[in-house]
Amino acid sequence: MLIYNSMTKKKEEFIPHIAGKVGMYACGITAYDLCHIGHARSAVVFDVIARYLEYKGNKVTFVRNFTDVDDKIINKANSEHISSEEVAERYIQAFHEDMDRLNVRRASIEPRATEYINEMIELCERLIRQGHAYATASGDVYFRVRSFKEYGKLSGRNVDDMRAGARIQPGEEKEDPLDFALWKAAKPGEPFWESPWGKGRPGWHIECSAMSEKNLDLPFDIHGGGQDLIFPHHENEIAQSEAALGKGLARFWVHNGFVQIDSEKMSKSLGNFKTIRDILETRHPEALRFFLLSKHYRSPIDFSFATMDDAEKGLIRVYECLNEVHNALQKDYNKKMAMPEEILNEYQALKEGFIQAMDDDFNTAGALGHIFGTVRLVNRVLDDKALRGKDGTKSFLEDVLKEVQLWASILGIFAYTPSEILIALRKLNAQRLNIDVQKVEELLVARAEAKKNKDFAKADAVRDELMQMHIEVRDTPNGQVWAINEVQK
């Protein structure tokens, strides 16, 4: 399998450092607010990567941290007159609630920065002894960027170019404007820990170096995060870890693309900031997860309620097909006939194509394409009268349901009972369009009664009334099936 490595800027064959074992670290949230859709994308991406690596036969140790001490957390705590610990705990809990709804599994290890203060202090001391860091008179500790000759190798930035526009801010005691903080002297009212340099707290970058070294064997296989973390966060992690340890931090650097809102960068100042909870007020969690997987993880993805509608329609297409498969398997299959060879060959190619897409840098968009190809093939089989009641058809449909279990285990979607999720999606659609579901059901009963009494004029009138409500009715061997044929944008 191939993975795009942000360090080398190309796809490379992925072979774990230790056969059958994968160590992976992904930067988690700073716990000061509710998670937004950008957090959702990163979480879903690395959840799928971990799932697929497990499918390939690896034992995956996945570490995803929580930053639970930070300027933003402190500011939130001060504004609400509570402790930083209370703020962090509230939003870590909210993160887990949101991720549970999105079917994002817990990481193997979920360390919090404040649990690794001693490790961070030891790392700072090591860097000072080696001449890569220095303490100031006020109790700050800075990393000497120019002491690490490979600084900029991930982001492709040149130190001399960066220095040209860099300035030392008033009150800073840096030797060089490019140097970054490893440890910060505590200000009045801030949480602090005792250190060789006085009371203080860690800088942001040092925590990931300390937590990854403690929980994974270096160099570990995959370090992940959003593209916005390449510089300065991941660049600084590499510098401080590799300077201190004299060996590589991670073998593959994997970064997911940005999420835009209606083609614009998401920003609170623009008023287009979307939390996961905002979206899930009117959308099903699996529809959001499906949407996030509909583009390759490295590509930017544009969120709008129109694109969410498209994702929802795609999800419904798959579940409607699966529902028909479940219904078809309730019928008798008492005629001997093998499934035609050309259908079995097409089906095998689709199954192999799914795996090939995932082997090609976790191409979930390509994998979904093969799923839709399978849906089209299954619908052809179900519509073919010559194949009904044949034992070869039954075996084919049963194998399709086994394949769905594979999709669910890797992508984390299509795990619901089809009839149940279709009802849930329909109710959410009705809620968005202010459609009275009870009235729809009453009209369907009236239409069925009219058809039973051969009062076709009344049945047609009821159908017209339903169409005015954006309700499409389809008569099937299992009764009337209704769907909303227009989704609110």
N, C-alpha and C positions, 0 to 999 in steps of 0.2 A: 504494500500500500504506500501511497505517496502523500506527504504533508508539505504544504508551503511553509518554508522557514523564513520568517521576517529578517533573520540575521543574514542569510545568504541571498535573499530575494529570489528564491527559486524553489520548486518542488523537489523534495528529496525522498528517497526510499526510507520508510520508517522501520527501524529494527530496534526494539528496546535495548537499553544499555545492559540490562540483566534479562536473559531470555525468560519470557513468560510473566515478567513483572514490569509495570509502568508506573513511574512516579510523575505526578502532574500537580502543578501549583497554578491557581488562578486568583488574581486579585479580587477581593470581595468589596463590599460596600463600606463607606464611612457612615456609621449609624447615627445620623442626625435628622433624617426625614424619611418619608415614605418612598418606596422604590418607584422609579419611573420606567418607561418602556425600554430605555437604553439598558438599564439593569436587567430587565427581563430578557433582552436579546442575548446579552453576554451569558447569563445564567443558563438559558436554554441551549445555547451553542456548546458550552463546555459540558453540560449534562449529556448531550447527544454524543460528543466526542468520547466521554468516559464510557457510555453505554456501548458504543461501537467497538472500542478497544477491548472491552470485556467480551463482546460477541466473538472477537477474533482470538479469544482464548487466553487473554492476559488477566492477571490479578492487578487491578488498578488501585493505587493509593492516591486519592485525590484530596489535595489540601486547598481549602478556600478560606481565607482569613476574614476577620471583621476588624476594622479600625474602630476602636472604642475610646480613643483619646485623640482629640484634634481641635483646632481652632473653632470649626463649625459646631462641634458638639458642645464645646465650652460656651460659645455664644448663645446657643439654644438653651442650655441649662441656666445661664444667667438671666435670659429674658423670661424664663418660666419660673425662676426662683426655686429650682430643684438641682440635684446633683448631676454631674456628667454621667455617673453610673446609671442613674435612672433614665436619662435620655437614651443612652446606648442600649440599655436593656429593652426599652419600649420599641425601638426601631429594629433591633435584631429579631424580636418576637414578630413584628410586623413583616419583616423579610421572610421569615419562615412560613408565615400564614400565606403570603402572596405566592411563594414558590410551591407550597403544597398544592395550591389551586392550579398552578401551571404544570403540575406533575414533574417538577424538578426535584430530583432526589437529593437528600442531604449528602454533603461531601463526606469522605471517609474521616477527615479531621477538619474541624472548624475552629482554629485557634483565634483567640482575641489578643490584641496587641498588649493589653495590660498584664496578661499572663506571662509575658516574655521580657519583662523589663531587665532582669538580670542578664539574660542573653544579649540584649541590646547594649548594655553597659560594657559587657565583656568584649563585644565586637568593636565598640568605640575604643576601648583601651588597647586592643590589638592593633588597630589602625594607627593610633597615636604612636605606639612603640615602633611601628614600621615606618613612620614618617609620612603616612598617607593622610593623617588628620592632625588637628591641633585644637587645643582648648584656649579660649579667650579669658581675659581677666574677669569678665562678667559671668562666666560659667557656661557659655555656649561651646559646642564642639562642631567644627566644620571639617568636611572632607576636602583635601587638596586635589582639585580636578586635574591639574597639570601633572600630578605625580603618577597618574594612571595613563600611560601612553596610548592605550586603545580607546580612550573616552570618545564616544561618538560613533562607535562601530555598528551599533544597532540602528540608530536614527540616520546615519549617514552625514551627520553634522561635523563641521570642522571647528576645532577649539579656537583657532585664531579668528575665524569669522564670527563666532559667538561672542568673543571677548570685545570685538569692535563696538558693539552696541550695549554692552553690559555696564552697569553702574553699581557702586556700593551705596546702599540706602543709608540715610542718616541713622546713627545709633548702631549700625552693624560694625563688627570688628573683624571683617573678613580680610585675609591677605590678598585675595583675588576676587573680583566680582562674580566669577563663575563658581566659586566654592559653594557647597550646599550644606545645610544644617543636618547633623547627625543627632545632636542633643540640644535642647533649648532650655535656657535658664528660666525658671518659673517666674511668672508675673504675679502680682498680688491677686488673690482670689482664684487662682488656677489650681487644678490638681497637680501634685508633684510627687516625686520619688527622690530619696536620698541617692547621691552619686558622688564619685570622687571630685566632681566639679561644683558641688553644691546641689541645692534642691532644683529639680528640673523634670522634664518629660521628653520623650523621644520625638525626633523628627519623623516625618511620614515615611521616607524611603527606607530607613534603617529597619523598620519593623518587619517588612517582607523578607529581607535578607536573613534576619535572626530566626524567623518562624520557618522559613523553608529549610535552612541548614539544620534546625533542630528536628524536623519531622521527615525529611527526605535525605537519601544518600546523594551527595553532589558528585558530578553533575547529574541532576535529575533529567527526565526525558522531555517534558513539555512544560513551558511556562506560558500562561495565557492571560489575556485581558483584552480590553477594548483598544482600538487604534490610538485613542487619545492618551494612552498610558506609555506609548513607545518613548516619548520624550516629555518631561524629564524622568518620570518615575522608573521605568524599566532600565533606561540608560544609567541612572544613578544606582539602581540595584546591582547591575553588572559591575560597575566600577568599585563599589565598596566591598562586595562579596569576593570578586576575583582578586582585588588588591590584597585583601586580608588572607585569603586562603591559597592563593597561587594556583588555582585551577578554575575551570569553567563552572558557571552557575547552572545553566540549562543547555540542553542539546538542540532543542527546537523551540523557537519563539513563535507563538500562534496568536494572531490578533483579529478580532471580529470588527466588521465595518460599523459605521455610524448609523443611527436612526434619525431620519428627518421627519418633520411633521408638515404635511402638505408642501413638500419640496423646500422647506426652510429648516434651518438648524433649530432644534428644540431649545427653548430658553424661557425662563420665567419672565424676563423683561418683555418678550414678544407676546406673552399671554398664550403660548401654544404648548405649555408644559403638560404632559400627560402622564399621570401616575398609573400604575397597573390597576389600582382600584377604580380610578376614573373610567377606564376602558371596560372593566368587568362589571360595571353597573348595568350595561346594556349588551354585553357580548359574552359568549360562552368562553371559559378559559381555554378549551381545546381549540377554538377558532383562533384565539390569539396565538397559541403555540404553533398552529398550522401556518398562520401568516408569517411568523418569525422564521420558519423553516422553508418558506417558499422562495427565498433567494439564497444564493451561496453565502456562507457566513462572512467571507471577506468583502463582499459587495455592500455598498450602502443600501439601505432599505427605506422606502418612503411610506410612512404611516399616514393614512387618512381613513375616514370611515368608509369611503368608497373602496379602497384597497382591502379593508376588512370585510366588506360585503363580498368581494370577489373570493377571498379566502374562505368565507363561510359557505359560499355556494359550492366551492370545490370540496369542502368537508362534507357537505350534504350529499353531493354526487357519490362520494365513496360510501357513505353510510346507507344511502338508499339502495345501492347495489348490494351491500352486505345484508341488508334487511331482506331483499329479494332472495338472496342465497339461503338465509335461514328459513324463509317460507318454503322455498323449493325443496329443501331437505326434509320437510315434513311429509312430503308426498311419497307415493309408492314407487319403488324402482325395481321392477320385476322382469325387465326385458334385458336379455344379454346383448350387449353391444359395446365394443370398446370405443373410447373417445378417438375421433379421427386424428391421425398422426400429425397433420399440419397444425391442428389446434394445440396439441401437446408440445410440439416444437416451438410454436410462438410463445406459449406459456413459459417454457423453460428459458427461452431467451429473455423474457421480461424479468424472471426471477434472477437470472445471472446479471442482467443489466442493473438491477437495484444494487447488488453487491459491488459491481464495478464502479458505479457512481459513488458509493460511499468510500471505496478504496481510493478514489481520486480526490483526495483532500476533502473528505466528508461533504461531498456534493449533494446536500439534501434536496436541492431544487431538481437535480437530475434524477434522484431516487424517487421523488414524488411523480416525475414524469412517467417512470416505469409503473408506478402504482396506478396512475390514470390509464395507462395502456392495459394493465390487467383488468381494470374496471370495464373498459370497452370490450375486451375479449369475453369477459364473463357475461356481459349483457347480450352479446351475440349468441353465446351458448344458451342462455335462458330464453331467448326469443326464437331459437331454432326448434320448431315443432318435431323435427325428425329425431332430436336428441332427448326429448322428454321421456321420462320413465325408464331410461337406459341406465344400467349399473355403471357404465363407464362415466356417465355424466355425474352420478352421485359421487364417485371416487374423485373426480375432478373438483367438484364443489367442496368436498371435505378438505382437499388439499389446499384450496384457496383460503379456507378459514385457518388452516395451520400457518399459511404464509402471512395472514393478518397478524397472528401472534408474534411473528418475527418483526413486522413493521412496528407493532406496538412496543416491543422490547427495545428496539433501537431508536425509534423516533419519539417515543412517548406519546403517540397519538393513535387513534383507532382502537382504544382499549375499552370503550363504553359498549354496552348493549345497544345495537343499532336503533331498535324501536324506542328506547328510552331517551337517547340523545336527540333523535329527530323530533320527539315531542318537546324536549327542552329548548332546542333551537327555534322551533316554531313559536313557542310561547314568548321567547325573547324578541323575535321578529314582530309578533303581535303587540307586545308592549311598546316597541319603538314606534309603531304605526297607530297606536291607540285603538287597536282592534279588540272588540269584545269577544273573547274566545267562547264564552258561554252562549252568546247569540249565534255564533258560527255553528256550534254544535246543535243548537235548536233548529237552525235552518237546514242542516244536513239531515236531521231526523225527519223534518217536514218533507224534504225532497225525496228521501227514501220511501216514505209513506205514499207520496204522490205517484212514484214510479210503480210501487206495489199495486196501487189501485188503477194503474194505466192512465192516470191523469197527467199526460206528458206536457200539456200546456202549463200546468201548475209547476211541474218539475223544472221546466225550462225557465219559468219566471223566478223560481227560487235560485237557480243557477245564475241568472242575470243579476239578482240582488247580491249574491255572493261575489260576483265579479266586480261589482261596484265597490265592494269592501276590499278589493285586491286579493280575493280568495279564488284559487284555481282548484276545481274538483275533478278528480280522476276516478273512474269506476274500474275496480280491479276484481279478480275472482275472490279476494278477501274482503270486499266491501268498498265503500267510498274512502278515498284518500284525499286529503286537502293540503294545500300548501299556499304560502303567501307569495304572490308573483311579482311583488314590488317591494324593495327594501329601502327604508329611509336613509338618505345620505347624510 
